[in-house]
Every structure is written in C-alpha cells, then in structure tokens.
Amino acid sequence: MIPQLPLALRWPRRQRFGHFHAGANAAALAAVEALACEPGAPWLYLHGPAGSGKSHLLMAACQAAGEAGRGVQYLPLASIADRATAIRGVAGGALLALDDLGAIAGEREAEHALFDLYNRAKAEGAALLFAAEAAPAQLALSLPDLRSRLGACTQFALKPLDDAERREVLKAQAGLRGIELDEGVLDWLFARHTRDLGALLDLLDKLDQASLAAQRRVTIPFLRGLLK
C-alpha cells in the first residue's frame, strides 16, 4: 500500500493552482482544475519537458481535490522502486494522479498493473490524471492496449515559460515582497543561476530574508555574496 502522508508533507506549499504561472498552458490549467473538483470531468494526460509544470499541476490537483473532501493519491513513479506493487496498491480515492509515467515503459508487470488500474478506475468512477515527458504514442510501452487507453485521455502538451515570462514572474513576486530587481540584476542572475522557476522562487525567498536581515537592497554584489 502507498503510505498516506499528512497533506502538509505531501503537497509543497508552492504546488497550488494559484502559484501556477500558466503562460501558454492556460487551457491545461483550466482542465486540471475541473478534473480536481468536478466529478465526471475528462481524464487528462499532460506531457512536456522538465520545467513545464507537470508535477506542479498534479500536486495542485491533489491538494485542491483533498480540500474539496475528495480522496486523492499521488504516485511519483520515477522515484518508486517497485512500481508494479505501488500501482497495484492504489485503492479508493476520487482522484488518482500518476507522475513520470515514462518510468514504467518496458516494465511488463508495471504496465499490466496500470492497465488494470485504468479499467478499475473506470468501473469505480474515479478520475485519473497522468503526466509524462512524452505523449502516449511516443512512450516505449510494450503493452499496446495500455498505450491505446492512455491515448484516449484528453491530452495537453505543456510548454515551459520562456525567459521573458520567467523574468516577469520573478519581478512580480519580488514586488509583492517589497524587493526591486532591476534589469541588470536579472541579467546577472539568469546568466549564472538555473532558470527553473521553482528554483528561482526559492532563491527569491532567500533574497527576501537576507536583504531584510542586512537592511540592503538587492544588487549584483549582494546577490553574488548570497550565492557563494
């Protein structure tokens, strides 16, 4: 069985719909919000590269569904050793979210377990939400019937925010904290730090605390010292 962890531990604080910066993914966001809270909404399959927000949307859906009183389970398949057992251990719940689906490709037992889960969820009226880096047709699945089932879901190809959109998000979030990030600081940061939005927002939290403690505005020398 999958351990049931407290919500505060299971859903990171930023993995909420309100923290998802949609960009070109507004239609996907609306569909996931509907699936989380509206019984009978179409099942969804999200795919896209790392940093496009797949895991964010899955965890946000689980958090929202849980707050609405619906039973939820989230399986990050890439980080689970015995994937077949984990999938077969899923029981009950109105929303089942399976992340990193490509991890089971070629694992016969895990693929059959997911096929059975898909059919069981249909019979029980549960909702399924999938995420992977590739569309169903591009996954190296050995079970054609599973690929067909996954292909029947409503699919969305997620796109990462571009640098201009990341900069705007970072500037807006900094402004909410009373921090001014000028273009020179942003240029320096984007040239030397990962551009993953989650990591950038984590850094912004550190900047907020450090600048308050030092009573200094955020400059390149200040940022350089913090990153050291």
C-alpha positions in Angstrom: 0.0 0.0 0.0 1.1 3.6 -0.6 1.7 5.4 2.7 -0.8 8.1 3.4 1.3 11.2 4.5 -0.1 14.4 6.0 -1.1 16.9 3.4 1.4 19.5 4.7 4.2 17.0 3.9 2.7 15.7 0.6 2.0 18.9 -1.2 4.8 21.5 -1.2 3.5 25.0 -0.4 4.0 26.4 -3.9 2.4 23.5 -5.7 -1.0 25.2 -5.8 -3.1 26.3 -8.7 -2.7 29.9 -7.5 1.1 29.6 -7.8 1.0 28.1 -11.4 2.0 30.7 -14.0 0.2 29.4 -17.0 1.7 31.2 -19.9 0.7 29.2 -23.0 -0.7 26.5 -20.7 -3.9 28.2 -19.7 -6.2 25.6 -21.3 -4.4 22.8 -19.5 -4.7 24.6 -16.2 -8.4 25.0 -16.6 -8.9 21.4 -17.5 -6.8 20.2 -14.5 -8.8 22.5 -12.1 -12.0 21.0 -13.5 -10.8 17.4 -13.1 -9.7 18.1 -9.5 -13.1 19.5 -8.4 -15.8 18.4 -10.8 -16.9 14.7 -10.9 -17.2 13.4 -14.4 -14.6 15.8 -15.9 -12.5 14.2 -18.7 -9.4 12.3 -17.7 -6.2 14.1 -18.6 -2.7 13.2 -19.9 -0.1 16.0 -19.6 3.2 15.8 -21.4 6.1 18.1 -21.8 9.8 18.7 -21.0 11.2 19.1 -17.5 10.2 22.5 -16.1 6.9 22.7 -17.9 4.8 22.4 -14.7 3.6 18.8 -15.0 4.3 17.8 -11.4 3.1 21.2 -10.2 -0.3 20.7 -11.8 -0.6 17.1 -10.5 0.1 18.1 -6.9 -2.1 21.2 -7.1 -4.9 19.0 -8.3 -4.5 16.6 -5.4 -4.3 19.4 -2.9 -7.5 21.1 -4.3 -9.4 17.8 -4.5 -8.3 16.9 -1.0 -9.6 20.3 0.3 -12.9 19.6 -1.5 -13.2 16.4 0.5 -12.2 14.0 -2.3 -9.9 11.1 -1.6 -6.6 11.5 -3.5 -3.4 9.6 -4.2 -0.3 10.8 -6.0 2.4 8.4 -7.3 5.7 9.9 -8.5 6.6 6.7 -10.4 10.2 7.7 -11.2 11.1 7.7 -7.5 9.4 4.4 -6.6 11.5 1.3 -6.8 8.7 -1.4 -7.1 6.4 0.4 -9.4 4.1 -2.6 -10.1 3.4 -3.1 -6.4 2.9 0.6 -5.9 0.4 0.8 -8.7 -1.5 -2.3 -7.6 -1.6 -0.9 -4.1 -3.7 2.1 -5.2 -7.1 1.7 -3.7 -10.1 4.0 -3.4 -9.8 7.7 -3.9 -11.7 10.0 -6.3 -8.6 11.4 -7.9 -5.5 9.3 -8.8 -2.5 11.2 -10.1 0.4 9.3 -11.7 3.5 11.3 -12.5 6.6 10.4 -14.5 4.7 7.7 -16.5 7.6 7.0 -18.8 9.4 5.3 -15.8 7.2 2.2 -16.3 7.9 1.9 -20.1 9.2 -1.7 -20.7 8.3 -2.9 -17.2 5.8 -5.6 -18.1 4.4 -6.0 -14.6 4.0 -2.3 -14.0 2.4 -1.8 -17.4 -0.2 -4.5 -16.7 -0.8 -3.0 -13.2 -1.5 0.4 -14.8 -3.8 -1.2 -17.4 -5.7 -2.9 -14.6 -5.9 0.3 -12.6 -7.2 2.2 -15.6 -10.0 -0.3 -16.0 -10.8 -0.4 -12.3 -10.9 3.4 -12.1 -13.4 3.5 -15.0 -15.6 1.0 -13.3 -15.4 2.7 -9.9 -15.9 6.3 -11.3 -12.5 7.6 -10.1 -10.6 10.2 -12.1 -7.2 9.7 -13.5 -4.5 12.3 -14.2 -1.3 11.3 -15.9 1.9 13.1 -16.6 5.0 12.2 -18.7 7.7 13.8 -20.8 6.2 12.2 -24.0 2.8 11.7 -25.5 1.3 8.2 -25.2 2.3 7.3 -28.8 5.9 8.2 -28.1 6.3 6.2 -24.8 8.2 2.9 -25.3 5.3 0.9 -23.8 5.3 -2.9 -24.5 1.5 -3.2 -23.9 -0.4 -1.8 -26.9 -3.7 -1.8 -25.1 -2.3 0.4 -22.4 -1.0 2.9 -25.0 -4.5 2.9 -26.5 -6.1 3.6 -23.1 -3.7 6.4 -22.4 -4.3 7.9 -25.9 -8.0 8.1 -25.2 -7.4 10.7 -22.4 -7.6 14.4 -23.2 -4.0 15.4 -23.9 -2.2 18.7 -23.3 1.4 19.4 -24.4 2.8 21.8 -21.8 5.3 24.4 -22.7 7.8 25.9 -20.2 7.7 29.6 -19.6 10.3 31.4 -21.8 13.0 33.7 -20.2 10.9 36.8 -20.7 7.9 35.2 -18.8 10.2 33.9 -16.0 11.6 37.4 -15.6 8.2 38.9 -15.3 7.1 36.3 -12.8 10.2 36.9 -10.7 9.8 40.7 -10.8 6.1 40.5 -9.9 6.8 38.1 -7.0 9.7 40.3 -5.8 7.5 43.3 -5.9 5.0 41.6 -3.6 7.9 41.2 -1.1 8.9 44.9 -1.5 12.1 43.9 -3.4 13.2 45.8 -6.5 15.0 43.7 -9.1 16.4 45.9 -11.8 17.3 44.6 -15.3 21.0 44.4 -14.6 20.4 42.1 -11.5 18.1 39.9 -13.5 20.6 39.7 -16.4 23.3 38.6 -14.0 21.1 36.1 -12.3 19.8 34.5 -15.4 23.4 34.1 -16.7 24.6 32.4 -13.6 21.7 30.5 -12.0 19.3 27.8 -13.1 16.3 29.1 -14.9 13.9 26.7 -13.4 11.1 28.8 -12.0 10.7 26.9 -8.7 14.4 27.3 -8.0 14.3 31.0 -8.9 11.4 31.5 -6.5 13.2 29.6 -3.7 16.2 31.9 -4.3 13.8 34.9 -4.1 12.7 33.7 -0.6 16.4 33.6 0.5 16.9 37.1 -1.0 13.9 38.4 0.9 15.3 37.1 4.2 18.9 38.1 3.6 18.1 41.7 2.4 15.8 42.2 5.4 18.4 41.0 7.8 21.2 43.1 6.2 18.9 46.1 5.5 20.3 46.2 2.0 18.7 46.5 -1.4 19.4 43.7 -3.9 22.4 44.5 -6.0 24.7 42.3 -8.1 27.4 42.3 -5.3 24.8 41.4 -2.7 23.5 38.6 -4.9 27.0 37.4 -5.7 27.7 37.1 -1.9 24.5 35.3 -1.2 25.1 32.7 -4.0 28.6 32.0 -2.6 
